Amino acid sequence: MPKRRPLLVTAYIYFLLTLIAINTSVLHAQTDVTPPVTTYTRDPATPDGNNNWFVSPVTYTLTATDLGSGVKEIRYRLDGGVWQAASFSDSLNLAPNPSFEIIDYGNTPIIQSWSATLTDPETIYQRDTANYLTGFESTSVKVTTTGTGWHGVNNSGSFAVTTPLANMNASVWIKTQNVTETALMKVYMVTQDGAGQQFAYLTQTASLSGTTDWTQVSINFVVTDLNAVGVYIDIGLNGPGTIWADAATISHANTNATTDVVIGQDGEHTLEFYSVDRSDNAETYSCAVPTNCVTFKLDQTPPGNWHDSGAFRGLFGASHELYVYTTVEDPTSGLSTFTDKYQYHTDFAPDFGRFSNIMSCSSTWQPDQWVILISPPFFPGVHSAYLLTPKTNFCNNDWKTCKTVRFYSEDMAGNFASKDFCINGPWVKFVGGGVVRANAGINMISEPDEENTDGIIELGNSYLNYFTSSRDWLVENSAAPTDYDYEKLLSIVYPAPSSINTLNTNSGIYSIDGNYEIRNGTIPNDYDSSTFSQIVFVNGDLRISVDAGVAAASTALFVVSGNVEIAKSVNSVGVAIIADGDIFSAYDLQEGEAADTLDLSGIYAADQFVFQRTLQGTNNTRYPSESFTYEPKYLTQLKSYLGINSVKWVQTK
């Protein structure tokens, strides 16, 4: 049985090894004058759209390698913006001769600090000055074998000093040629106990095979043996083939120096990046060369902002033989040519398609088939285009039923969109200079000859179709404002509401528990002529079955916890409504029925507005189906109940 080394001697050896590691760290910090090298991979690797455009978010994985003091930071910026930094610690490289530059002719093989793992006649170990990783000139180690089993180079004779349970990382860049099995890096622990120095396998990286360009393989690991005093790496291949290895690293870091940059914003982008080591050596970067600078194009958004749409007759033919037109935009990659088309449906066919002869409703109906447009020519990549159908027979003059054209457009990146346009369909109008706010987008099925509003359009995204402002005031991607719902308003009003069963003409704050219907008998006869200011909380649904309004000097705000249903026979609502649920403009309208324009005056907010009205005959051409008039008196006359409110218009470029 071997004698156990005295505790004092063991402690001295451990102290000596630690001292060597500290001295090595100081030496690296003092002598490192070479900056790191940063490389990148991209996902998707190549553009996944047309014309070199990406159509899905692009991720750049930046990887920095420093063979001396270790990587301190990877810095990057997008489109000339503010520099961002990913920081790293404990990245001092403990691998000896990591770029295989030093030769020692007294050793076999000739690469100092590295030894052959297995020597046989079928294997050649050599330095290669013709193949090396860019940035780590001017040599690499090359292993060529025709034999079986494992062949590699390792630094077991100059292992990296460590401690038990240390978190560490090791990496190396490998290039392969005709590797029939696998090429990889293995990690071993060096232990020191009463039996002397021993080696134990710990882990290994993912493998490469076949023929590959320079690829970094790395592994994070924990030194598990409680007697471990060091680690070393073994870089090689199983079976026949050739590998080159360069830029080996071993560090006490628990991860390699890598960071992901995800770009999801549409546009043409420039990404600049560089790394700094712990001796403050920094890489150079330049977009002129380019060095550490990449450009790419991203367009995830299909064509949209459909507007200026309509239909017109030709000089001859029936009134239902029409040309239909629209304008479509694409702000990023622009619109492609020879891809736009249309299809339609009429009363004769419920689905979209075309007649084999678009001027004859007695020809064969072809479902889901398209017709080429006759739009004026435009150059590929224009950001706005006018689309025009050929003359099309819509079969009859029953305009109460939508005769719909479905336009199709594609951009240069390959994104595409279709948009339905209802000929003579209903539309809505907002006047009074207020704000039309949609937390999502606005998507109408038809468009008036004039603009829909004289105020501001504010969107939670950028989706806007067939809806325009006469002032061209549009705010896109606007953060949602504070949501004043039923419970929140109930908690801030003063004084507390008084319970009522039916409406009155007194000023104050009132509450109705349960559903309520405004109809003859539940609304005072002088409600529209008396002077008062009131807030009515309806804890349920509100139904409006008769015209309801207040005098010009009065205000009535209904705060509803449920839905608001307006009957098709109602033509005018002159009170303000804030609903947690939806507002229906004609809840009892049947399929194929028409109604008159609904005029609403006040302030209106709801989860959704369900516009259900369509006008008789061709009245949709001239009149809106729902018309809103903004009345700012609700902000001033109710301030004593709700607090002080203000509206400020600021025009920017």
Secondary structure, DSSP 8 states (H G I E B T S, - for coil): ------HHHHHHHHHHHHHHHHHHHHHHHHH-----EEEEEEESSS-SSSTT-B-S-EEEEEEEE-SSS-EEEEEEEETT---EEEE--S-----SSTTS--B-TTSSSSBTT-EESS--TTEEEEEESS---TTSTT-EEEEEE-SSSEEEEE-GGG-EE--TT-EEEEEEEEEEEEEEEEEEEEEEEEEEETTEEEEEEEEE---EEEEEEEEEEEEEEE---TTEEEEEEEEEEESSEEEEEEEEEEES-SS-SEEEEEE-S-EEEEEEEEEEETT--B---BTTTTBSEEEEEE----SEEEEEEEEEE-SSS-TTEEEEEEEEE-SSS-B-SS--EEEEE-TT-SSSEEESSTT-TTS-EEET--EE-------TTBSEEEEE---EE-----TTS-EEEEEEEEBTTS-EEEEEEEET---EEEESS-EEEESS-EE-S---SS-SBSSEEEESSS-EES--BTT--EE-S--------HHHHHHH-SS--EE-SS--S-SEEEEEES-EEE-BTTB-TTTTTS--EEEEEEES-EEE-S-EE--TT-EEEEEESS-EEE-TT--EEESEEEESSEEES-TT--TT-----EEEEE-EE-SEEE-----STTGGGTS-SEEEEE-THHHHHTHHHH-----------
